[in-house]
Amino acid sequence: MPGVNIQVKGTVTGTLSDIDGHFTVQVASPSSAILVFSFVGYKSIEIPLAGKTVLEVKLEADVTGLDEVVV
């Protein structure tokens, strides 16, 4: 999914996914870093990097109902 925000938890380091959903981010400590994935309309997810170099991430839709709509 393009445009997903990927941030290293507890830092200001982050990036966005490209048109194919790929991304690259530099982390100081790959064994203990946690990546936070977020996108409007989807639930955020935190994934420990644990030294991995390739991740497959699936975001779940965050469906909420509206009580009323004003036009």
Buried (B, 14 or more C-beta within 10 A) or exposed (E): EEEBBBBBBEEEBBBEBEEEEEBEBEBEEEEEBBBBBBBEEBEEBEBEBEEEEEEEBEBEEEEEEEEEEEE
